[in-house]
């Protein structure tokens, strides 16, 4: 705060703080508090709102356990509530998306930070930012066209005689995974790149001079140094993937269901915004707990992510 006073003066600092407080209060805190309060109220006719039946209850949250189905998880037959299954699969495939983004982002970040010429970096950044110029809806529809049964990808593979007949790429969660990785991989690349840029290249050269193989150099030197960037990117990709709606809606198949789609169905199909609010807070709470557990498992703190 003292630096802000010295840099902008008392009046400008007060205005900046006032605008920030207004933004947090009116656009973040109050809407979420209202949504949380609604999640504990039952769905009632307008005439009964405020009456004896309008009491706080956990019934909206307990609806997640309704409607059990028989299915198989990892080859094991289970009897599980359908919304719990959807939530579990959403978390699982969000983790898969995060891992795939890391596998793609790590070598590219290393190439940008330690191998490519500094003069070529602006061109590389431009190429990476080009997809962000197009809206997420158009990017998802573009992938839907590419992955269609008789789309460009299948037609090209058939023309090259790599496959005998077109492949149905959009089946299960395949299309969702491809779309989410393409959409959020940049949120993994840039934090990892920033962490790698701060690594002294002399450490890598010293390890190579001492006879360390490349995999040990990355395992003992590069990866530990990049842990804050990896953690930051993983948290962003996981949370964005779990909360995504457009990509699962457009690229999902008849056998895939994302938890955000369930929330949308409660809102617009059932017109039950109270249950939708409860499901939304369940998603937020469980994702936060999951991220906290993984951070504790890998011994990463919030201060490391904020670097």
C-alpha positions as CSV (number, residue, x, y, z in Angstrom):
1,X,0.0,0.0,0.0
2,X,2.9,2.3,0.8
3,X,4.3,1.8,-2.7
4,X,0.9,2.7,-4.3
5,X,0.8,5.9,-2.2
6,X,4.2,6.9,-3.4
7,X,3.6,6.0,-7.0
8,X,0.0,7.2,-7.6
9,X,-0.7,9.6,-4.7
10,X,-3.4,9.4,-2.1
11,X,-6.3,10.3,-4.3
12,X,-5.5,7.9,-7.1
13,X,-4.8,5.1,-4.7
14,X,-8.1,5.7,-2.9
15,X,-10.0,5.6,-6.2
16,X,-8.2,2.4,-7.3
17,X,-9.0,0.7,-4.0
18,X,-12.6,1.9,-4.1
19,X,-13.1,0.5,-7.7
20,X,-11.5,-2.8,-6.7
21,X,-13.7,-3.1,-3.6
22,X,-16.8,-2.3,-5.6
23,X,-15.9,-4.9,-8.2
24,X,-15.3,-7.6,-5.6
25,X,-18.4,-6.8,-3.6
26,X,-21.0,-6.2,-6.3
27,X,-19.7,-8.6,-9.0
28,X,-18.2,-11.4,-6.9
29,X,-19.2,-11.6,-3.3
30,X,-22.8,-10.6,-3.3
31,X,-23.8,-12.7,-6.3
32,X,-22.1,-15.8,-4.8
33,X,-23.7,-15.1,-1.4
34,X,-27.1,-14.8,-3.0
35,X,-26.5,-18.0,-5.0
36,X,-25.4,-19.8,-1.8
37,X,-28.5,-18.7,0.1
38,X,-30.7,-19.9,-2.8
39,X,-29.1,-23.3,-2.8
40,X,-30.6,-24.0,0.6
41,X,-34.1,-23.0,-0.3
42,X,-36.7,-25.4,-1.8
43,X,-38.3,-24.8,-5.2
44,X,-41.8,-23.3,-4.4
45,X,-44.5,-21.5,-6.2
46,X,-44.4,-17.7,-6.0
47,X,-47.3,-17.7,-3.7
48,X,-45.5,-19.9,-1.1
49,X,-42.2,-18.0,-1.1
50,X,-41.8,-16.6,2.4
51,X,-44.4,-19.0,3.8
52,X,-44.1,-21.8,6.3
53,X,-42.7,-24.2,3.6
54,X,-39.9,-21.8,2.7
55,X,-37.3,-23.1,5.1
56,X,-33.6,-23.8,4.7
57,X,-32.8,-27.4,3.9
58,X,-30.1,-29.6,2.5
59,X,-32.6,-31.3,0.1
60,X,-31.2,-29.6,-3.0
61,X,-27.7,-31.0,-2.2
62,X,-29.0,-34.5,-1.4
63,X,-30.6,-34.7,-4.9
64,X,-27.2,-35.6,-6.2
65,X,-27.7,-39.1,-4.7
66,X,-31.0,-39.7,-6.5
67,X,-31.5,-42.0,-9.5
68,X,-28.9,-44.8,-9.2
69,X,-27.8,-46.8,-12.2
70,X,-25.7,-49.9,-12.9
71,X,-22.5,-49.3,-14.7
72,X,-18.8,-50.3,-14.8
73,X,-15.9,-48.3,-13.6
74,X,-12.5,-49.7,-14.6
75,X,-14.1,-53.0,-15.4
76,X,-15.8,-53.3,-12.0
77,X,-19.6,-53.3,-12.0
78,X,-21.0,-50.7,-9.6
79,X,-24.4,-49.4,-8.6
80,X,-24.0,-45.6,-8.3
81,X,-26.2,-42.5,-8.4
82,X,-26.2,-41.0,-11.9
83,X,-25.2,-37.5,-10.9
84,X,-22.4,-38.9,-8.6
85,X,-21.1,-40.9,-11.6
86,X,-21.2,-37.7,-13.8
87,X,-19.4,-35.8,-11.2
88,X,-16.7,-38.5,-10.8
89,X,-16.2,-38.8,-14.6
90,X,-15.9,-35.0,-14.8
91,X,-13.2,-34.9,-12.2
92,X,-11.4,-37.9,-13.8
93,X,-11.4,-36.5,-17.3
94,X,-10.4,-33.0,-16.0
95,X,-7.3,-34.7,-14.5
96,X,-6.6,-36.4,-17.8
97,X,-6.9,-33.1,-19.7
98,X,-4.5,-31.5,-17.2
99,X,-1.9,-34.3,-17.7
100,X,-2.2,-34.1,-21.5
101,X,-1.8,-30.4,-21.4
102,X,1.4,-30.8,-19.2
103,X,2.8,-33.5,-21.6
104,X,2.3,-31.0,-24.5
105,X,3.3,-27.9,-22.7
106,X,6.5,-29.1,-21.0
107,X,8.7,-29.7,-24.1
108,X,7.3,-26.7,-25.9
109,X,8.0,-24.5,-22.9
110,X,11.6,-25.8,-22.6
111,X,12.1,-25.2,-26.3
112,X,10.9,-21.6,-26.0
113,X,12.8,-20.9,-22.8
114,X,16.2,-22.6,-23.4
115,X,16.6,-23.5,-27.1
116,X,14.9,-21.1,-29.4
117,X,16.6,-17.8,-30.4
118,X,15.3,-14.8,-28.5
119,X,14.6,-13.1,-31.8
120,X,12.2,-15.9,-32.7
121,X,10.2,-15.7,-29.5
122,X,7.8,-13.0,-30.6
123,X,6.8,-15.1,-33.6
124,X,6.3,-18.1,-31.4
125,X,4.1,-16.2,-29.0
126,X,2.1,-14.8,-31.9
127,X,1.5,-18.3,-33.3
128,X,0.4,-19.5,-29.8
129,X,-1.9,-16.5,-29.3
130,X,-3.7,-16.9,-32.7
131,X,-6.2,-19.4,-31.4
132,X,-7.3,-17.0,-28.7
133,X,-8.4,-14.5,-31.4
134,X,-11.3,-16.8,-32.1
135,X,-14.1,-17.4,-29.6
136,X,-14.3,-20.7,-27.7
137,X,-17.6,-21.4,-29.5
138,X,-16.1,-21.2,-32.9
139,X,-13.1,-23.2,-31.9
140,X,-15.3,-26.0,-30.6
141,X,-17.4,-26.0,-33.7
142,X,-14.2,-26.1,-35.8
143,X,-13.2,-29.2,-34.0
144,X,-16.7,-30.7,-34.4
145,X,-16.3,-30.3,-38.2
146,X,-12.7,-31.7,-38.1
147,X,-13.7,-34.8,-36.0
148,X,-17.0,-35.5,-37.8
149,X,-17.6,-39.0,-39.2
150,X,-16.9,-37.8,-42.8
151,X,-15.0,-34.7,-41.8
152,X,-11.6,-33.6,-43.0
153,X,-9.6,-35.8,-40.6
154,X,-11.2,-39.1,-41.5
155,X,-11.3,-38.2,-45.2
156,X,-7.5,-37.4,-45.2
157,X,-6.7,-40.7,-43.4
158,X,-8.8,-42.6,-45.9
159,X,-7.2,-40.8,-48.8
160,X,-3.7,-41.7,-47.4
161,X,-4.9,-45.3,-47.1
162,X,-4.1,-45.3,-43.3
163,X,-7.6,-46.4,-42.5
164,X,-10.2,-48.4,-44.5
165,X,-13.3,-46.5,-43.4
166,X,-14.1,-43.2,-41.6
167,X,-13.7,-43.2,-37.8
168,X,-16.3,-41.9,-35.4
169,X,-13.9,-39.7,-33.4
170,X,-16.7,-38.0,-31.4
171,X,-17.6,-41.0,-29.2
172,X,-17.5,-41.2,-25.5
173,X,-15.3,-38.5,-24.1
174,X,-12.8,-38.4,-27.0
175,X,-14.1,-35.2,-28.6
176,X,-14.4,-33.5,-25.2
177,X,-10.8,-34.3,-24.3
178,X,-9.5,-33.0,-27.6
179,X,-11.5,-29.8,-27.4
180,X,-10.5,-29.1,-23.8
181,X,-6.8,-29.8,-24.4
182,X,-6.8,-27.5,-27.4
183,X,-8.7,-24.8,-25.5
184,X,-6.7,-24.7,-22.3
185,X,-3.2,-25.9,-23.2
186,X,-2.0,-22.3,-23.3
187,X,-2.9,-21.9,-19.6
188,X,-0.3,-24.6,-18.9
189,X,2.4,-23.4,-21.4
190,X,2.8,-19.9,-20.1
191,X,3.2,-20.6,-16.4
192,X,5.7,-23.4,-17.1
193,X,7.6,-21.1,-19.6
194,X,7.8,-18.3,-17.0
195,X,9.2,-20.8,-14.5
196,X,11.8,-22.2,-16.9
197,X,12.9,-18.7,-18.0
198,X,14.1,-18.0,-14.5
199,X,16.2,-21.1,-14.4
200,X,20.0,-20.4,-14.9
201,X,21.1,-22.3,-18.0
202,X,24.5,-22.8,-16.4
203,X,22.9,-25.4,-14.1
204,X,21.8,-27.4,-17.1
205,X,25.2,-27.1,-18.7
206,X,27.0,-28.1,-15.5
207,X,24.8,-31.2,-15.2
208,X,25.6,-32.2,-18.8
209,X,29.3,-31.6,-18.3
210,X,29.2,-33.9,-15.3
211,X,27.7,-36.7,-17.5
212,X,24.1,-36.4,-16.5
213,X,21.7,-37.9,-19.1
214,X,19.0,-35.6,-20.3
215,X,16.2,-37.3,-18.4
216,X,18.1,-37.0,-15.1
217,X,18.8,-33.3,-15.8
218,X,15.1,-32.7,-16.3
219,X,14.1,-34.8,-13.3
220,X,16.6,-33.4,-10.8
221,X,17.1,-29.8,-12.0
222,X,14.4,-28.5,-14.4
223,X,11.3,-30.1,-13.0
224,X,12.0,-29.1,-9.3
225,X,12.6,-25.5,-10.4
226,X,9.4,-25.4,-12.5
227,X,7.2,-26.9,-9.8
228,X,5.5,-23.5,-9.0
229,X,4.7,-22.9,-12.7
230,X,3.5,-26.5,-13.1
231,X,1.3,-26.2,-10.1
232,X,-0.2,-22.9,-11.3
233,X,-0.9,-24.3,-14.7
234,X,-2.3,-27.5,-13.4
235,X,-4.7,-25.7,-11.1
236,X,-5.9,-23.4,-13.9
237,X,-6.4,-26.1,-16.5
238,X,-8.1,-28.4,-14.0
239,X,-10.6,-25.8,-12.7
240,X,-11.3,-24.5,-16.2
241,X,-11.9,-28.0,-17.6
242,X,-14.1,-29.1,-14.7
243,X,-16.2,-25.9,-15.1
244,X,-16.3,-25.9,-18.9
245,X,-19.7,-26.0,-20.6
246,X,-19.4,-25.1,-24.3
247,X,-16.8,-27.7,-25.2
248,X,-18.6,-30.7,-23.6
249,X,-21.9,-29.5,-25.1
250,X,-20.6,-29.2,-28.6
251,X,-18.1,-32.0,-28.7
252,X,-19.8,-34.4,-26.3
253,X,-21.4,-37.6,-27.5
254,X,-24.6,-39.3,-26.5
255,X,-22.6,-41.4,-23.9
256,X,-20.8,-38.4,-22.4
257,X,-22.1,-36.0,-19.8
258,X,-20.3,-33.2,-18.0
259,X,-21.4,-32.0,-14.6
260,X,-21.9,-28.5,-15.9
261,X,-24.4,-29.8,-18.3
262,X,-26.3,-31.3,-15.4
263,X,-26.3,-27.9,-13.8
264,X,-27.6,-26.3,-17.0
265,X,-30.3,-28.9,-17.2
266,X,-31.5,-28.1,-13.7
267,X,-31.5,-24.4,-14.6
268,X,-33.2,-24.4,-18.1
269,X,-35.0,-27.7,-18.4
270,X,-36.3,-28.2,-14.9
271,X,-36.3,-24.4,-14.1
272,X,-35.0,-25.3,-10.7
273,X,-32.3,-22.7,-10.1
274,X,-32.1,-23.6,-6.4
275,X,-30.9,-27.1,-7.1
276,X,-28.7,-25.8,-9.9
277,X,-27.1,-23.4,-7.3
278,X,-26.5,-26.4,-4.9
279,X,-24.9,-28.4,-7.7
280,X,-22.7,-25.5,-8.7
281,X,-21.4,-25.1,-5.1
282,X,-20.9,-28.8,-4.9
283,X,-18.7,-28.6,-8.0
284,X,-16.8,-25.7,-6.6
285,X,-16.3,-27.2,-3.2
286,X,-15.2,-30.7,-4.4
287,X,-12.8,-29.2,-7.0
288,X,-11.3,-26.9,-4.4
289,X,-10.9,-29.9,-2.0
290,X,-9.4,-32.0,-4.8
291,X,-6.9,-29.3,-5.7
292,X,-6.0,-28.8,-2.1
293,X,-5.4,-32.5,-1.7
294,X,-3.2,-32.7,-4.7
295,X,-1.2,-29.6,-3.6
296,X,-0.6,-31.3,-0.2
297,X,0.4,-34.5,-1.9
298,X,3.0,-32.8,-4.1
299,X,4.0,-30.4,-1.3
300,X,3.0,-27.2,-3.2
301,X,1.8,-24.1,-1.3
302,X,-0.4,-21.3,-2.5
303,X,2.6,-19.0,-2.2
304,X,4.4,-21.2,-4.8
305,X,1.5,-20.9,-7.2
306,X,1.3,-17.1,-6.8
307,X,4.9,-16.6,-7.8
